[in-house]
Amino acid sequence: MAHPALEVADVVRAHEADLIASRGGRISSAERRVLRDIAACRTAALGGHVEKCDHCSHLEISYNSCRNRHCPKCQGSAREKWLAERAGELLPVEYFHVVFSIPHEIAAFALANKKVVYDILFRATEETLQEIAADPKHLGAKIGFLAVLHTWGQSLEHHPHVHCIVPGGGLSRDHAHWIHSRSNFFLPVRVLSKRFRTKFLAMLLRTFDAGKLQFPGGLAELEKRTAFRAYLAPLHKKKWFVYAKPPFGGPEHVLKYLSRYTHRVAISNSRLVALKDGKVSFLWKDYAHGCKKRVMTLSAVEFLRRFLTHVLPKGFVRIRHCGFLANRHREEKLELCRKILQVKTQQGEKEEKDASPPADGQEKESAEHSPAQCPACKRGKMHLFLVFERGARVPNLHQFKVAQDTS
């Protein structure tokens, strides 16, 4: 697979010092860690290993990944592993995609209170969906869903919102049967929007009264309760954005859809166009004009500033399971759902698969553990030959080659 010609790491290496200078040397330890990891990812700085072909002795060197969740290069393997784990949790029903967003007035001080405000966003979203779904006037069911936090828009500006992937229906109150939603409608977005607005603002005010919000710099005047309530007053009447997309089919479509939203970072390397004269150009979708692709150009310092606004607090969980999919009773509730929906368990399918004879008498082989094909001779397999640690001297493959040829 070809590597992008330009990466976020290139911008970091070229302009990290400019960014820090523009801030007078002030940068948080979390932001510094992200910049350091992205710059070092898949370079000799993190160590690596050498693989050797068992047929032609071709050597390939690979460098270690930083595994930082904000790194554009480190999300692929994590995403595939996570999606594989989710495959067994899908149910044979339609799935809906619901998005909850907070107004820009709240996003303005959310940056100084990321952990608190993002947690309120999750809690208000979860309670809203569960309460409206449980109402007999709407669905009358106990639902389960996956919620994923995104904090960015296409132009990298701060835009916190939660994507929810929801099965079309849920368990009845007595857990005796499955209540299906309508095929093309889940819950009324106007009702969701009003309830979400009420819940979020109530939670936010309680958090303020508990002294858990900070208002640095130009936001200092909001520290007074009267000023804060006055600031929020217009938001009680403003329409909050809640969007329910049309259903995207059964479980066979869900994993592909999920891959677009989980384990994403603010911008992928594939969207970068150019880095020239201290400016970064990148592609973005103009949703206001038919999702047309356009090119935006920012100074490298502004690009990195925007990128760093999306660094999450340490330990903050941005992918959450809610309702009957909550971690504490997920297996139990999923087993009940499968039984009601008459779905074979994943274990049963595995046993059937294991009991069936290999095709054409060939032994089954796990692709996960199969060595890669040699890129040189296309006949041999690549096997681990040498490991070198972080900070160690990088092996000289030419010397290895010469030594092999003369032996």
C-alpha positions as CSV (number, residue, x, y, z in Angstrom):
1,M,0.0,0.0,0.0
2,A,1.5,3.4,-1.1
3,H,2.2,5.9,1.7
4,P,0.7,9.4,1.4
5,A,3.1,11.9,-0.1
6,L,2.5,14.2,2.8
7,E,1.7,13.4,6.5
8,V,0.7,15.3,9.6
9,A,4.1,14.1,10.9
10,D,5.8,16.2,8.3
11,V,4.0,19.3,9.4
12,V,4.9,18.5,13.0
13,R,8.5,18.0,12.3
14,A,8.8,21.2,10.2
15,H,6.7,23.5,12.4
16,E,6.4,22.2,15.9
17,A,9.0,24.8,17.1
18,D,7.0,27.6,15.4
19,L,3.8,26.5,17.2
20,I,5.5,26.5,20.6
21,A,7.1,29.9,19.9
22,S,3.7,31.3,19.0
23,R,2.4,30.3,22.4
24,G,5.3,31.8,24.2
25,G,6.6,28.3,25.1
26,R,3.3,27.3,26.7
27,I,2.1,23.9,25.7
28,S,0.5,21.2,27.8
29,S,2.3,17.9,28.5
30,A,-0.5,16.0,26.7
31,E,-0.1,18.1,23.5
32,R,3.7,17.8,23.7
33,R,3.3,14.0,24.0
34,V,1.0,13.9,20.9
35,L,3.4,16.0,18.8
36,R,6.4,13.9,19.9
37,D,4.7,10.6,19.2
38,I,3.4,11.6,15.8
39,A,6.8,12.9,14.7
40,A,8.5,9.6,15.8
41,C,5.9,7.2,14.6
42,R,7.3,4.5,12.3
43,T,10.8,6.0,12.4
44,A,14.0,4.6,13.8
45,A,13.4,6.6,17.0
46,L,10.9,4.0,18.2
47,G,12.9,0.9,17.2
48,G,11.7,-1.9,15.0
49,H,12.5,-5.3,13.5
50,V,13.9,-6.9,10.4
51,E,12.2,-9.7,8.4
52,K,14.0,-12.2,6.1
53,C,12.6,-14.2,3.2
54,D,12.9,-17.9,3.7
55,H,13.5,-18.4,-0.1
56,C,15.7,-15.6,-1.4
57,S,17.0,-14.1,1.9
58,H,15.5,-10.7,1.0
59,L,15.6,-8.3,4.0
60,E,12.9,-5.8,5.0
61,I,13.1,-3.3,7.9
62,S,9.9,-2.1,9.7
63,Y,9.8,0.6,12.4
64,N,7.5,0.5,15.4
65,S,4.3,2.6,15.7
66,C,3.7,5.1,18.4
67,R,0.2,3.8,19.2
68,N,-1.0,7.2,20.2
69,R,-4.8,7.4,19.7
70,H,-4.4,10.8,18.0
71,C,-1.9,9.6,15.4
72,P,-3.3,9.3,11.9
73,K,-1.0,6.3,11.1
74,C,-1.9,4.2,14.2
75,Q,-5.6,3.7,13.9
76,G,-5.9,1.0,11.2
77,S,-4.8,-2.0,13.3
78,A,-6.6,-0.9,16.4
79,R,-9.8,-0.3,14.3
80,E,-9.7,-3.8,12.7
81,K,-9.2,-5.5,16.1
82,W,-12.0,-3.5,17.6
83,L,-14.4,-4.2,14.7
84,A,-13.6,-7.9,14.8
85,E,-14.7,-7.9,18.5
86,R,-17.9,-6.1,17.6
87,A,-18.9,-8.5,14.8
88,G,-20.3,-11.0,17.3
89,E,-22.5,-8.3,19.0
90,L,-24.5,-7.4,15.9
91,L,-28.2,-8.4,15.7
92,P,-30.2,-9.2,12.6
93,V,-32.2,-5.9,12.6
94,E,-31.9,-2.6,10.8
95,Y,-29.5,-0.1,12.4
96,F,-29.9,3.7,12.7
97,H,-27.4,6.5,12.9
98,V,-28.3,9.3,15.3
99,V,-26.0,12.4,15.8
100,F,-26.2,14.8,18.8
101,S,-24.3,18.1,18.7
102,I,-23.8,21.0,21.1
103,P,-24.1,24.6,20.1
104,H,-21.0,26.7,19.4
105,E,-21.7,28.8,22.4
106,I,-21.0,25.8,24.7
107,A,-18.1,24.6,22.5
108,A,-16.5,28.0,23.2
109,F,-15.7,27.1,26.8
110,A,-15.7,23.3,26.4
111,L,-12.0,23.5,25.3
112,A,-11.1,24.6,28.9
113,N,-13.3,21.9,30.4
114,K,-13.0,19.0,28.0
115,K,-13.4,16.1,30.4
116,V,-16.4,17.6,32.1
117,V,-18.3,18.9,29.1
118,Y,-17.6,15.8,26.9
119,D,-18.8,13.6,29.7
120,I,-22.0,15.7,30.0
121,L,-22.5,15.3,26.3
122,F,-22.3,11.5,26.6
123,R,-24.6,11.3,29.6
124,A,-27.2,13.7,28.1
125,T,-27.2,11.7,24.9
126,E,-27.5,8.3,26.6
127,E,-30.3,9.4,28.9
128,T,-32.2,11.1,26.1
129,L,-32.2,8.1,23.8
130,Q,-33.0,5.6,26.5
131,E,-35.9,7.7,27.9
132,I,-37.6,8.6,24.6
133,A,-37.2,5.0,23.4
134,A,-38.7,3.6,26.6
135,D,-41.8,5.9,26.3
136,P,-44.7,3.8,25.0
137,K,-45.8,6.7,22.9
138,H,-42.7,6.2,20.8
139,L,-41.0,2.8,21.0
140,G,-41.6,1.4,24.5
141,A,-38.4,-0.6,24.5
142,K,-35.1,-0.9,26.3
143,I,-32.5,-0.1,23.7
144,G,-28.7,-0.6,23.4
145,F,-26.3,1.4,21.3
146,L,-22.8,2.5,20.6
147,A,-21.8,6.1,21.0
148,V,-18.6,7.7,19.5
149,L,-17.3,11.2,20.3
150,H,-16.0,13.4,17.5
151,T,-14.8,16.9,18.4
152,W,-14.0,18.2,14.9
153,G,-15.6,19.6,11.8
154,Q,-14.2,19.3,8.3
155,S,-12.2,22.5,8.7
156,L,-10.7,21.2,12.0
157,E,-12.6,23.7,14.1
158,H,-13.9,22.6,17.5
159,H,-17.3,21.0,17.0
160,P,-18.1,18.4,19.7
161,H,-20.8,15.8,18.7
162,V,-21.7,12.2,19.3
163,H,-22.4,9.5,16.7
164,C,-24.8,6.8,17.9
165,I,-25.2,3.5,16.1
166,V,-28.6,2.0,17.3
167,P,-30.3,-1.3,16.5
168,G,-33.8,-0.7,15.2
169,G,-35.7,-1.8,18.3
170,G,-35.2,-3.1,21.8
171,L,-36.3,-5.4,24.6
172,S,-39.8,-5.2,26.0
173,R,-40.2,-4.0,29.6
174,D,-40.6,-7.6,30.8
175,H,-37.6,-8.7,28.6
176,A,-39.9,-11.3,27.0
177,H,-39.9,-10.2,23.4
178,W,-38.2,-7.8,20.9
179,I,-40.0,-4.6,19.9
180,H,-39.1,-3.6,16.3
181,S,-39.0,0.0,15.3
182,R,-40.6,1.1,12.0
183,S,-38.5,0.2,9.0
184,N,-37.6,3.8,8.0
185,F,-38.1,5.6,11.3
186,F,-36.6,5.3,14.8
187,L,-37.5,8.2,17.1
188,P,-38.7,11.7,16.4
189,V,-35.7,14.1,16.2
190,R,-37.7,17.1,17.5
191,V,-38.5,15.2,20.7
192,L,-35.0,14.0,21.0
193,S,-33.6,17.5,20.4
194,K,-35.8,19.2,23.1
195,R,-35.1,16.5,25.7
196,F,-31.4,16.5,24.9
197,R,-31.3,20.3,25.3
198,T,-33.1,20.2,28.6
199,K,-30.9,17.5,30.0
200,F,-27.6,18.9,28.8
201,L,-28.3,22.4,30.2
202,A,-29.5,21.1,33.5
203,M,-26.4,18.9,33.9
204,L,-24.2,21.8,32.9
205,L,-25.7,24.1,35.5
206,R,-25.4,21.5,38.3
207,T,-21.7,21.1,37.3
208,F,-21.2,24.9,37.4
209,D,-22.8,25.0,40.9
210,A,-20.5,22.3,42.0
211,G,-17.5,24.4,41.0
212,K,-16.3,22.0,38.4
213,L,-16.1,24.4,35.4
214,Q,-13.1,26.7,34.6
215,F,-13.2,30.0,32.7
216,P,-9.7,31.1,31.8
217,G,-8.8,34.3,29.9
218,G,-11.6,36.0,28.1
219,L,-14.2,33.7,29.6
220,A,-13.5,34.9,33.2
221,E,-16.7,36.9,33.4
222,L,-18.7,33.7,33.2
223,E,-17.4,32.7,36.6
224,K,-20.3,34.6,38.2
225,R,-23.5,32.6,38.3
226,T,-25.7,35.4,37.1
227,A,-23.5,35.9,34.1
228,F,-23.3,32.2,33.3
229,R,-27.1,31.8,33.5
230,A,-27.5,34.8,31.3
231,Y,-25.1,33.4,28.8
232,L,-27.0,30.1,28.7
233,A,-30.5,31.7,28.6
234,P,-30.8,32.0,24.8
235,L,-29.8,28.3,24.4
236,H,-33.0,27.2,26.2
237,K,-34.9,28.5,23.2
238,K,-32.4,27.7,20.4
239,K,-33.0,24.6,18.3
240,W,-30.3,22.0,19.1
241,F,-29.0,19.9,16.3
242,V,-30.0,16.2,16.5
243,Y,-30.0,14.3,13.2
244,A,-31.2,10.8,12.5
245,K,-30.0,9.3,9.3
246,P,-32.0,6.8,7.3
247,P,-31.4,3.2,8.2
248,F,-28.4,1.6,6.5
249,G,-29.6,-2.0,6.6
250,G,-28.7,-5.0,8.6
251,P,-25.5,-6.2,10.3
252,E,-23.7,-6.8,7.1
253,H,-23.5,-3.1,6.5
254,V,-22.9,-2.0,10.1
255,L,-19.2,-2.9,10.5
256,K,-18.3,-1.1,7.3
257,Y,-20.2,1.9,8.5
258,L,-18.7,1.8,11.9
259,S,-15.2,1.9,10.4
260,R,-15.9,5.4,9.2
261,Y,-16.5,6.7,12.7
262,T,-14.5,4.7,15.3
263,H,-10.7,5.2,15.8
264,R,-10.7,8.3,13.7
265,V,-8.6,11.4,14.3
266,A,-9.2,15.0,13.4
267,I,-7.7,14.7,9.9
268,S,-6.2,11.8,8.0
269,N,-3.0,12.0,6.0
270,S,-4.9,11.3,2.8
271,R,-6.6,14.7,3.0
272,L,-3.3,16.7,3.0
273,V,-2.5,18.3,-0.3
274,A,0.6,20.5,0.2
275,L,3.0,22.0,2.8
276,K,4.7,25.0,1.3
277,D,6.0,28.4,2.5
278,G,4.8,27.7,6.0
279,K,1.2,26.9,4.9
280,V,-0.7,23.6,4.9
281,S,-3.4,22.9,2.3
282,F,-6.0,20.1,2.8
283,L,-9.2,18.8,1.4
284,W,-12.5,19.4,3.1
285,K,-16.2,18.7,2.4
286,D,-18.4,21.8,2.1
287,Y,-21.6,20.4,3.5
288,A,-23.4,23.7,3.0
289,H,-23.0,23.4,-0.8
290,G,-23.7,19.8,-1.7
291,C,-20.7,18.2,0.1
292,K,-18.4,19.6,-2.6
293,K,-14.7,18.9,-2.0
294,R,-12.7,22.0,-1.6
295,V,-9.1,22.9,-0.6
296,M,-8.5,25.0,2.5
297,T,-5.1,26.6,3.2
298,L,-4.0,27.6,6.7
299,S,-0.7,28.6,8.2
300,A,1.2,25.6,9.6
301,V,0.9,27.0,13.1
302,E,-2.8,27.5,12.8
303,F,-3.2,24.0,11.3
304,L,-1.3,22.5,14.3
305,R,-3.3,24.7,16.7
306,R,-6.5,23.3,15.4
307,F,-5.2,19.8,15.3
308,L,-4.3,20.0,19.0
309,T,-7.7,21.2,20.1
310,H,-8.9,17.7,19.5
311,V,-6.4,16.0,21.9
312,L,-8.6,14.2,24.5
313,P,-7.9,14.2,28.3
314,K,-5.8,11.3,29.5
315,G,-7.9,8.2,30.1
316,F,-11.1,9.7,28.6
317,V,-13.2,7.0,26.9
318,R,-14.5,8.2,23.5
319,I,-16.2,5.0,22.4
320,R,-19.0,3.9,24.9
321,H,-21.5,1.1,25.0
322,C,-24.9,2.1,26.4
323,G,-28.3,0.6,27.4
324,F,-28.3,-3.2,27.1
325,L,-24.9,-3.0,25.4
326,A,-23.3,-1.5,28.5
327,N,-20.2,-3.4,29.6
328,R,-21.4,-4.7,32.9
329,H,-24.2,-6.8,31.4
330,R,-23.6,-6.8,27.7
331,E,-23.0,-10.6,27.2
332,E,-26.1,-11.5,29.3
333,K,-28.4,-9.0,27.4
334,L,-27.0,-9.9,24.0
335,E,-27.6,-13.6,24.7
336,L,-31.2,-12.8,25.6
337,C,-31.7,-10.7,22.4
338,R,-30.2,-13.5,20.3
339,K,-32.6,-16.0,21.9
340,I,-35.6,-13.8,21.3
341,L,-34.6,-13.1,17.7
342,Q,-33.7,-16.7,17.2
343,V,-30.1,-16.0,16.3
344,K,-27.4,-18.7,16.4
345,T,-24.8,-17.8,19.0
346,Q,-21.3,-17.1,17.8
347,Q,-20.1,-20.1,19.7
348,G,-22.5,-22.3,17.9
349,E,-21.4,-21.0,14.5
350,K,-17.8,-21.6,15.5
351,E,-18.5,-25.2,16.5
352,E,-20.3,-25.9,13.2
353,K,-17.4,-24.4,11.3
354,D,-14.8,-26.4,13.3
355,A,-16.8,-29.6,12.7
356,S,-16.8,-29.1,8.9
357,P,-14.0,-30.7,7.0
358,P,-11.4,-28.5,5.3
359,A,-12.0,-27.7,1.7
360,D,-10.2,-30.0,-0.7
361,G,-8.5,-31.8,2.2
362,Q,-6.4,-28.8,3.0
363,E,-5.6,-27.9,6.6
364,K,-7.0,-24.6,7.8
365,E,-4.5,-21.9,8.4
366,S,-5.1,-18.7,10.4
367,A,-4.5,-15.7,8.1
368,E,-3.6,-13.7,11.2
369,H,-0.5,-15.8,11.8
370,S,0.5,-16.4,8.2
371,P,3.8,-14.8,7.2
372,A,3.7,-12.1,4.5
373,Q,4.7,-12.9,1.0
374,C,8.2,-11.8,0.0
375,P,7.9,-8.6,-2.0
376,A,11.1,-9.4,-3.9
377,C,10.8,-13.0,-5.2
378,K,7.0,-13.4,-4.6
379,R,7.7,-17.1,-3.7
380,G,9.0,-17.1,-0.2
381,K,7.6,-16.0,3.2
382,M,8.9,-13.2,5.4
383,H,10.0,-14.2,8.9
384,L,11.3,-12.3,11.9
385,F,15.1,-12.1,11.7
386,L,16.2,-9.3,14.1
387,V,14.6,-6.9,16.6
388,F,16.2,-3.6,17.6
389,E,15.0,-1.5,20.5
390,R,14.0,2.2,20.8
391,G,17.1,4.3,20.7
392,A,19.3,1.5,19.3
393,R,21.4,1.8,16.2
394,V,19.4,0.9,13.1
395,P,20.7,-2.3,11.4
396,N,22.6,-1.8,8.1
397,L,20.7,-4.1,5.7
398,H,23.4,-3.7,3.1
399,Q,26.0,-5.1,5.5
400,F,23.8,-8.1,6.2
401,K,23.4,-8.6,2.5
402,V,27.1,-8.5,1.8
403,A,27.8,-10.9,4.7
404,Q,25.2,-13.4,3.4
405,D,26.6,-13.2,-0.2
406,T,30.2,-13.9,1.0
407,S,29.3,-16.7,3.4
